Amino acid sequence: MSLTSQQQYQVLFAILEEGHRLANKFGLNEGVKLLTQFKVTLELTLPSEEASLKKFIEEKKPILFSKIAETFGLPQESVKKLKKLFDPNEKKLKKIIKNRDKKSDQEVLALIKAYAKGEAKDFLKEKCGVRPKEILEARAIFQEKLNSESFITSLKQTAEQLLNNPPKSYNFYGVHLNSLYKLLKIINGIDDERLVTRFASFFEKDNVNIPIIKAFFAVEKTEGYCRHSTLLVSILELLVKQSPSCKKITTDFIDTLPKTPVINTKQALFDKSGILTRNAFESLAENTLKMIEEFHFILGAATQDLATRKEAITALHTTPDIFLKAVCYFGIVSPLLKEIETQLAKEWDEQLCKTFRVELSVAFDIILGLKSKESLEKIKATSIICPALFELCTSSAVREKAEEFFLIFTQSFKKTTPIKKELPSRHQRRRSHSLDLGVATSSSEIERGDEEKPPLSKREVYTRERTISFYRQPPLDKLHSGATSSTKIVTKKEQSNTFESFFNDLLTSDREKATQFILSLVRAKIPKQYAWGVRALDLGADKNNSEIAKLLLEKLSHSEMLSLLKHLLSQESLSTWCRGNRLLYQLIQQFFEQKEGKDFRDLVWKELFSLNPFITKIKVMQRASIQGKPDNFDAGQTDIQALQSQFKEVLKNIIALLLTEKFPPLMKEFLKLAYIDLASKSTDANEVRRSFMAFILLRFVNASIIHRAMLIPEQYQKMWYQNILPGAIQSLCSSVTSMREGESGKRDLQIEVFDPITKDLDYRKELYNLIFEDLEQNLPEKQELPIEPIPEVSLTELNEMLKNPEFSGLHFKKTGLVVSPRREEPKVNVQTLFGSSKENRDENSAEPAKSVLK
């Protein structure tokens, strides 16, 4: 028995449909176009006679297999294995056909189509190496390489290569990558701050890369879409935290709350001076919605991804608009509320801060429309949140603003689908089994009726069971920009328009010439020229580019390096002192990659590892949801006291290492300079001590511990040395005004074991005295005046001028990132770039850029 022509037709289109879906998911844009064109050809040439249909399908099978192979970069022979899906003797297919008497023809066709789609999906995922097993194995390989900065940088560069090239296998550190989807699927499950920072650059407004953003959403699982701590969610959290709007919203809201101790949320939000502060909460809601709108290009990418998940979302008995609102909540609103909680913790009781955040979270759930009517009734009946707050977030004023916001955001999307006319039975059957790829194939493909659904009012839109449809939308590039030029070209030009990309291009193109250029910037004799040169290098040495720091450490003398460090310290502001990730951070990090630094790290690690016999007696249970995070512990009081006693001694020994000859001389002198700089910027001596100790523990002690802890293969030990102990050490600088309480029924390791030590004021004083007794001697009475900050507009001019081949020795092509060294012309003295002077002007130099120094 063979398959009927209609059954074969179902199998053919099921393979095509699944191939198209996966190609779209994997970001194989050329493959998507290829399969779409093939589908159009099938539609236009499909015979109307049943007798000709079977022959037609036999002719199209090899063409389909060829298109699938080309789309996914697979060998032709391997794809031909899909022929088994047309074999009626195949086990699963045979079972469906055998039981056909019990089902209607339509049901049998639906089962055959589902079977073919499932088999095609499994086959293509196996051949592309994106099954869970392969992803986990590749992730384990990547995690072993994370201690290398070059590996982190290569990941970002590889993402761009995979985006812009046809599918082919890259052997990346032993992992075969054939699509951007596979790379992001692997790293999406890795929790690493450096990865977050690297890939966040693709989401920034000045450097946005829509295809990569879409690929990030594509790797999210439909169940739990953006609800877990994936790389994508961490990137969104970072973007929100860095947003000026987030800081302003947080400050404005907290300023309206009582500064004196409060008892509960109602008193905090509604009893300020006896007046109901409705405006404060309404402003918080309104400003939060405005901040969400700033990320419209990211939400647009999420919308396009959700449009491809129609069946999966429907199977979960929900709608795409709910998923989009969830992205808004977990990716944007939740980080904002976390920031509010963090700032409030400086003035309120910690437990009250947590309660307040929970209530605000529920309130925004309601405002965004994520709660059903049943849930709202339950919240109201059980008083999960303060009744006054519930009344506010369900008020017409607040809800209407939220509705208007989403209505405005989705105006460009088609909310209704025109009604189709009934077609003749044969053509209707043929059309119903064909593939809807979301694009018009011909003017005759779909016959539309004159009757359309009437427009909905705002209230109807938000009270319907299926609220808003996001299945069809205009191209994303129209939402983001009115430009019609190629996205690839625009992206390249934007990427090359930064100091970071400029120095990357320079170092990649000609390292010798780059070395001369960079050294000329930090060896200028005129102060103003030196300041401008260091500023350019600082902007070029982000986390993505450690080569500048390596080069400077290799080439500069001891005194030159101290001068550079001193100048970088002078540019640090008090509010963010030494917390950045640019040149100063890179110089410290790369110094400890050298022999002197490695020797010190080994000593710190040796001291801390002496705790091992004691921590093995403390049984710690990990969180089920987050690997490596402690959840509960069990230990006797004797074992706890033994660990506490040894921990105190180890900390003293580690701090003492900073004062011995074993601590590298360059870093010892740097710490002296850093303390002088910080002390000159603050009048609060206690705050200076606390901030400086935090800096030492973060950049010198914990950095050494975590660096070595990453090499530990055993997960239980890694949890101690990568999370628990560094957290305990850093808490030496945390507030001691209030002791925390653990979760009910659980023992908190930090509270029971380490807080009694790290929050002991006498012990803190003992450690602080070890460090500051030497540092506070011989402080200068008068500090040097800080160098005037460089205006941002001048930095833009400087960036453009650096690209001048006369100064950089490079020739920037029109395509953007592609550059080539210019060896045929002598390079003009780089210092002429910063202005004229008799000492450095070359008779062949170009006219100086006077505007830069205004």
Buried (B, 14 or more C-beta within 10 A) or exposed (E): EEBBBBBBBBBBBBBBBBBBBBBBBBBBEEBBEBBBEBBBEBBEEBBEEEEEBBEBBEEBBEEBBBBBBBBBBBEEEBBBEBEEBBEBEBEEBEEBBEEBEEEEEEEBBBBBBEBBBEBBBEBBBEBBBBEEEBBEBBBEEBBBBBBEBEBBBBBBEBBBBBBEEEBEEBEBBEBBBBBBBBBBBBBBBBBBEBBBBBBBBBBEEEBBBBBBBBBBBBBBEBEEBBBBEBBBBBBBBBBBBEBEBBEEBBEEBBEBBBEEEBEEBBBBBBBBEEEEBBEBBBBBBBBBBEBBBBBEBBBBBBBBBBBBBBEEBEEEEEBBBBBBBBBBBBBBBBBBBBBBBEBBBEBBBBEBBBBBBBBBBBBBBBBBBBBEEEBBEEBBEEEEBBEBBBEBBBBEEBBBBBBEBBBEBBEEBEBEEEEEEEBEEEEEBBBEBBBEBBEEBEEEBBEEEEEEEEEBEEEEBBEEEEBBBBBEBEEBBEBBBEEEEEBBEBBBBBBBBBBBBBBBBBBEBBEEBBBBBBBBBBBBEBEBBBBBBBBBBBBBBBBBBBBBBBBBBEBBEEEBBBBBBBBBBBBBEEEEBBBBBBBBBBBBBBBBBBEBBBEBBEBBBEBBBEBEEBBEEBEBEBEEEEEBEBBBBEBEEEBBEBBBEBBBEBBBBBBBBBBEEBBBEBBBBBBBBBBBBBBBBEEEEEEBBBBBBBBBBBBBBBBBBBBBBBEBEEEEBBBBBBBBBBBBBBBBBBEEEEEEEEEEEEBBBBBBBBBBBBBBEEBBEBBBEBBBEBBBEEEEEEEEEEBEEBEEEBBEBBBEBBBBBBBBBBBBEEEBBEBEBBEEEEBBBBBBBBBBBEEBBEEEBBEBBEEBBE
